[in-house]
Amino acid sequence: MIKQLLFSVLISASMLHQAYAAKVDTVNTYSAAMKKNIKAVVITPDSYNKDKKYPVVYLLHGAGDNYSGWIKKAPGVEATADQYQQIIVCPDGNVTSWYFDSPVNKAWKYETYVTKELVPFIDEHYQTIKDRKGRGITGLSMGGHGALYLAFRHQDIFGAAGSMSGGVDIRPFPKNWKIEEKLGSYAEYPENWEKNTVINQLHLLTPNSLALIIDCGTEDFFYKVNMNLHEKLAERNIAHDFITRPGGHTWPYWANAVKYQMLYMSIFFNKE
């Protein structure tokens, strides 16, 4: 029933706002922690003006992709900025950053970049709500891991977090996506893997500390770890929306899933 209502609201909002045209820009940000420029796509709604403050959703890409992935591969994601009157920021997380600070490579600091450099940059250059009540973060695959990882560890910055097909437990995949380059091999540095996987960050949460939405297709290779995360959240009485439906680790799935994520963020931003 809840999913049917969510779908109906989503379709109604889409029909009301389909004529709008959000503005898509690419900006250069600077990471002092990593001493390099990093690009990001910033989407502002058609109504954007300096007399209003807007909530922001940080939308993270997956492994092997970059800051432009969401715009190029999920047509229509920019329209959600108009639908829900929110800014969307798609930062470059490198092809295999996993959005954490590496304990074995001190030059690799993507947790620091997003939380201490990118968020302040966006708040300085755009008309944003400068509070966790006006910030959400979500992403796909590696970006799903990154969104939950960063939100769990920085609840003072983000009030809502989501994941689509997220790699929420990296331990079953010790040889994939070059993670061992950032954490060391699992055999030699198991503590790095244990400390930097999302499913082991739940002790940081208290009930209702974050608004959470987690989505994964039943044919996805991350489906099992997402089910495990859902069950552990339930065991701890951590409220969250958990969505599964037929689908794999594919762009058609994410292009659909992101619409629900953006609606969820909007509901969070507009609650009393």
N, C-alpha and C positions, 0 to 999 in steps of 0.2 A: 504494500500500500504506500509506504513512504517513498519507494523508488518510483512508483507510478506518479505520485504527486510531484516529485522532483523533476521527472521528465516533462510533465505538463507545464510546470512553471518555466522550465528551460525553453520549451517550444514557444510559449507565449511571449517570453522576453525576446526571443530571437525575431519573432514577427514584428514586434514593436520597434525594434532598433535596427533592422536590417539595412536601412537607408543611410546610416551613419558611416563616417569614414575616419577611423583613427589615424593618427600620424605616427609613422615608423621612422625612427632615427637610429643611426649607429654612432656611438660616442666612444672616445678614448678615455679610459681611466688609468691612473698610475698606481701601481703597487710599490710602496716604499719597502715593504717587507721582502718582496722578490725582485725589486729594482728593475721593473719592466712595465711597459704599457700593456694594458689588457682592454680589448674591445667588449662592448656590450650593446645589445639592441634595447632601445627604450621606446615603448609604445605609450603614447598619451591619447586620451579620448578626444573626440572631436570637439567637445565642449571645454577643453582645457583652457583655463585662464588664471590670471594671477590673483583673482579675488576669492579663490576657493582652494581648500586643501584636499588632496586626494589620497586614498589608501594605495598601497603598493603591493603587488604580488611579484616576488622573485621566482622566475621560472627557469629551472636548471636543465641543461641538456644531458644526454647520455654519453657513454664511452664511444670514442671514435668520431665524435661530432664537434660542433663549435657553437658559438653564440648565435649564428644565423639559422641553426637547425630548425627551431620551432617555426620561424616565419616561412622558411622554404618548404618544409615537409608537412606542415599541418595548416593548410589554408583555412583562414577564418579565425585563427586564434586572436588576431589583432582586433577582430570585431567585438570580442568579449570586453575589451577596454571600454568601448562605447556602451555596450549592454549594461555593464555594471559600474561605469564611471570610476574606473580605477586605472592606475598606471601599471604596466607590466615591464619588468626588467629581465632580460635574458643575457646573463653574463657569460663570458668565455671561461670555461672551467678546464681548459686544456683537454686533450683527447682522453686522458686517463688520470685525472687528478683525484677523483673520488672525494674531492672537496674537503680533505683534511690536511693538517700540517704534518708533514712527514717526520717521524722520529729518527729516520736514518739519512735523510737528505735535507739539511737545514735551509736549502734554497727553495724548498717546496712548501709553500704556506698558503694554501687556498682557503682554509678555515679563517685565518687571519685576514686574507684579502676580502672575502665576502662580508664578514661581520664587522671588521674594524676600518676597512677602506672603502668598499663599494657602497655600503649602506650610508655612511656619512657623505659620500660624493653625491648620491642621488638626493639625499635630504638637502644638501647645499644648493644643488642646481635645479631642483624641481619643487613644485608646490605640493609637498607631501604632508601627511599626518605623521609627525615625528614621535611616534609612540608605538609600542607593541600592539596596541588596539587597532592600528592602521597598517600593520605589516603581516603579510603571509608569505610562505615559501613552499614551493612544490617542484616536482621534476619527474623525469622518466628514467628508469633503469639506474644507471650510476647517479643521475640527478635525483632520483627518488631516495636513494641512500643519502645523498648529500643534503637534501631538504630536511629529512627527519633528523639526521645527525646534527646538523647545525641548529635546528630548532630545539632539540632536546638539550643541547649544551648551552644555548643562548636564549632562554625563555624571557630574558629581559628585553630582547630585541624583537622576537617574533611571537605573535599571539596565536597564529594558525599555521598549520603545516600539513602537507599532503605528499603522497607518493603514488606514482603510476608505474606498475611493473618494477618496483624498486628492488635493488640488490640489498635487501635489509639485513641479510646475514652473509658476509663475505667468506666466512670460514670454509664452507663447502667447495669453494672455488679458488684454491691456493695457487693455481697456475694460470688463471685467466686474467685478461685485461691489464696485465702488467702491474697488478696490485703489489706484488712482491718487490718491485722497484721502489715503492713508497714506504713499505712496512718491513722490508727484509723478508726472507723466506719464512713460511709458516713453521718449518722444522726448526729453524735456528732462533726465531723471534716470536714464539707463539703469544707472548704477552702483548705484543704490538697489535696482533690481530684481535685478541680478546678485548682489548681496550678501545678499539676503533671500529667495531661492528655495531650497527644500530641496535640489534636485538639485545645487546649487553649494556645499553644506555638507559634502560627503563627505570633503573633506580633513581635517576635524576628527576623523574616525573612524579607529581602528586595529582590526584584526581582533579580534573577540570583546570589544570594548569595550562594546557594547550588544547585548542580545537584541532582535531585530527581527522583526516580522511585518507584512507588507504584503499587502493584499487589495483587488482591484478587479474589477468585473464586465466581461465582454467587450463589452457594449453601452454602457458608460459613456463619457461624453465625456472623462473623465480617463484612460481605459485606455492610450492611447499614452504619456502622460507617466509613468505607472506602469511600463509595460514598459521605458521608457528608464531609469528609476531602478533597476529590477531588474538590467538589463544592466550599468549602471555599478557597482553594488555587486558584482556577480559579477566584473567586470574587476579590481576592487580586492581581491578575495578577502575581502570582508566577508560573513560568514555571515548568512543571513536566511531566513525562511520567506516564500515568495511564493505567494499563492493567487489563482487566477482561476477563474471559473465563469460560466455565462450569467447575465446580469442587468445592470440599468442603475443610474442614480443615483436610487435609490428607497428608501423606508423598509422595504419587505419585504426588500430585499437587506441593509440594515444590521441589521435585527432578527435576521437569521440570522448575519451576519458577526460581530456583537459576541459571540456565544456562543463562537466560536473564539478571539477575542481574549482573552476572560476566562480560558478554559482555558489558553491560552498563557502568560498572566501568572501564573496559579497554578503552572504547572510551573516557571517561572522562580523564583518565590518559595520553592518547596519543594525546589529542587535542593540538593545538598550544597555 
